[in-house]
Amino acid sequence: MSVKVVDLCHTYGENSIFEFKALNNINFEVKSGELIGIIGHTGSGKSTLIQHINRLLTPTSGEIYLDELNINEKGILMKDICSKVGLVFQYPEYQLFEETVYKDIAFGPKNIGMEDIDGSVKKSMAMVGLDFETYKDKSPFELSGGQKRRVAIAGVIAMDPDILILDEPASGLDPVGRKEILDNIYKLHKDNNLTTFLVSHSMTDVCEYASKIMVYSHGELKLFDESKEVFKEVELLKEIGLSIPEGKELMLKLKEKGLDANTDLFTFEDVVKEIDNLI
Ligand SMILES: Nc1ncnc2c1ncn2[C@@H]1O[C@H](COP(=O)(O)OP(=O)(O)OP(=O)(O)O)[C@@H](O)[C@H]1O
């Protein structure tokens, strides 16, 4: 499913002394099946943006289209949007509340009136790499941080969305847990052709996975391009207060030291290969 955002503005507390413009004239188009990284400093508007894509917020002005559907048009039910757009909030494990993993994952599908609840729980658990028999009767609260997060993601996937949005899915996990969850999300996206938005503070996290990256600063979309093009804008990114991926940083340092390093590289794998070539 494609997403088109046209002239989107969002002002919190309009016409009050707390008025704050969180998004200013945002325009972009994302094709069906793309994985988009959304990067920006704290308070740049990332969460505000993603809440518009599943209509949790109403634009102050502007439009959002999912394929041809203008989601804020009169008569469109919230239920219809929820079944198309799955939003996984930051630290989703804090929103787990049922006594078993099965019940927690089944909650969403039941709520939107899906028929084969059992089938969708089984399928979504398999998709996030949780064995059904091992985990279905466990309490979500006895699981590790990474496993809890998988349960929370399975609860959203179980509603069979066309678009998946994840707000900082790797935050608070150790390096192994981060890689596991991000690899799993990437696989979900690829296997199901899910249009996916990955919100992060970390360039290093998103650069390995995203086909394109959006960079937000103070409510404005500053860059939206393929990763390697975005990472060429080193000065602008530093000005905004964002670090470039560690791999690219290393390549730039090697170049400074006089080595013929390819500074267009940024993923861990590519950088390791390049270092092998250089030494
Ligand atoms: N409900 C609200 N009322 C008033 N201002 C808000 C509200 N929610 C967010 N803001 C403000 O809007 C701006 C954008 O917030 P938003 O949460 O979208 O940023 P963010 O990029 O997601 O930040 P973070 O990375 O810290 O989650 C911030 O300055 C924030 O303080």
PDBQT file of the ligand as one rigid body, heavy atoms in Angstrom, charges set to zero:
ROOT
HETATM    1  N1  LIG A 301       0.507  16.518  22.916  1.00  0.00    +0.000 N 
HETATM    2  C1  LIG A 301       1.394  17.492  22.715  1.00  0.00    +0.000 A 
HETATM    3  N2  LIG A 301       1.125  18.780  23.086  1.00  0.00    +0.000 NA
HETATM    4  C2  LIG A 301       2.002  19.770  22.878  1.00  0.00    +0.000 A 
HETATM    5  N3  LIG A 301       3.195  19.608  22.268  1.00  0.00    +0.000 NA
HETATM    6  C3  LIG A 301       3.522  18.367  21.883  1.00  0.00    +0.000 A 
HETATM    7  C4  LIG A 301       2.644  17.252  22.082  1.00  0.00    +0.000 A 
HETATM    8  N4  LIG A 301       3.242  16.131  21.596  1.00  0.00    +0.000 NA
HETATM    9  C5  LIG A 301       4.432  16.547  21.110  1.00  0.00    +0.000 A 
HETATM   10  N5  LIG A 301       4.597  17.870  21.287  1.00  0.00    +0.000 N 
HETATM   11  C6  LIG A 301       5.762  18.672  20.877  1.00  0.00    +0.000 C 
HETATM   12  O1  LIG A 301       5.877  18.571  19.453  1.00  0.00    +0.000 OA
HETATM   13  C7  LIG A 301       7.267  18.454  19.081  1.00  0.00    +0.000 C 
HETATM   14  C8  LIG A 301       7.429  17.194  18.242  1.00  0.00    +0.000 C 
HETATM   15  O2  LIG A 301       7.212  16.070  19.108  1.00  0.00    +0.000 OA
HETATM   16  P1  LIG A 301       7.356  14.568  18.594  1.00  0.00    +0.000 P 
HETATM   17  O3  LIG A 301       7.015  13.693  19.750  1.00  0.00    +0.000 OA
HETATM   18  O4  LIG A 301       6.605  14.424  17.341  1.00  0.00    +0.000 OA
HETATM   19  O5  LIG A 301       8.923  14.518  18.296  1.00  0.00    +0.000 OA
HETATM   20  P2  LIG A 301       9.856  13.258  18.080  1.00  0.00    +0.000 P 
HETATM   21  O6  LIG A 301      10.749  13.602  16.933  1.00  0.00    +0.000 OA
HETATM   22  O7  LIG A 301       9.053  12.027  17.948  1.00  0.00    +0.000 OA
HETATM   23  O8  LIG A 301      10.697  13.223  19.429  1.00  0.00    +0.000 OA
HETATM   24  P3  LIG A 301      11.295  11.934  20.215  1.00  0.00    +0.000 P 
HETATM   25  O9  LIG A 301      12.396  11.417  19.352  1.00  0.00    +0.000 OA
HETATM   26  O10 LIG A 301      11.804  12.538  21.482  1.00  0.00    +0.000 OA
HETATM   27  O11 LIG A 301      10.191  10.949  20.415  1.00  0.00    +0.000 OA
HETATM   28  C9  LIG A 301       8.069  18.447  20.374  1.00  0.00    +0.000 C 
HETATM   29  O12 LIG A 301       8.579  19.756  20.596  1.00  0.00    +0.000 OA
HETATM   30  C10 LIG A 301       7.055  18.088  21.432  1.00  0.00    +0.000 C 
HETATM   31  O13 LIG A 301       7.375  18.699  22.676  1.00  0.00    +0.000 OA
ENDROOT
TORSDOF 0
